[in-house]
Amino acid sequence: MKRIVFFVLVIGVAFASCKSSRKAASTSFEPAVEQTSATAAPKVFQVPEVKETPAPSNDQPISVRKESFTFTQPEDQNQNSYFIIVGSFSSMENAKNFRQTLMSEGFTPIVVQSETGYYRVTVDSFTSEAPARTRLLQIRQNFPKYNDAWLLIKN
């Protein structure tokens, strides 16, 4: 008996909630009338002008980050402090695949693991910052697809 009462109650609530609360419009539609007075209405917004995106140049700032990291291969270890990073991956497998791509383009990349857990693919390293920045600009100019390369400073 309780089941029947519950079932009837659920059906009653379902039908009651399906009613539409909207009412038909009581007035007919009238289009807006343009103002013909001498003073125009103020603009609500402005559409920005389309500007051409300039090609990447050497003026783009160089991103620099300081991190501690370890070399993934012992034979790659060196005493340099400035590294040019062209790729960063959360997976070692992806970093190795990217390393192979870079090798086919003439680079001699190495993979390092940062303190954040990312695998950084570096194409060059230096003992001082000035030559590292110069090389980074050369890479950006000669290889536009690596325009987002950045400088890693070893902590």
C-alpha positions, 0 to 999 in steps of 0.5 A: 500500500505504501508503495502505491501511495509513493508511486502516485505521489511521484507521478503527481509531482512529475506532472505538476513540475512539467507545467510551463510557467510562461505566458503568451505576450500580451502586446504585439512586437514593435520594432525599435525606432531610429532616432532622427534628432541631431544628437546621436546615442552614445556607442555602447562598445567599440570593436577594436581595430584589427592589427597585424601580428608582427613576425617574431624578432630578436627583440622578444624577451628571453625567458630565464629560469633558475632550477636545480636539475640532474642529468639523465645520462651520466656521460652528459654531465658538465660544469656549465651553468647556462642551458638553452631549453627548447622542450620541456616534457612530463614524460621521459619517453616524449623527451627522448623522442624530441631529442631524436628529432633535434638530432636529425636537425643537427643539434646535439641535445641532452635531457635533464630532469628538473627539480619540478619533475619535468624533463628539459631538452637542452641543445647547448650549454655555456659557462657564462650568460652572454654567449648563451643569450647570443646562441639563443637568439641565433637558434630563434632566428635560424629555427623559427619553430623554436622561437619559444626557447628559453634559458635555464640557469643551474642552481 
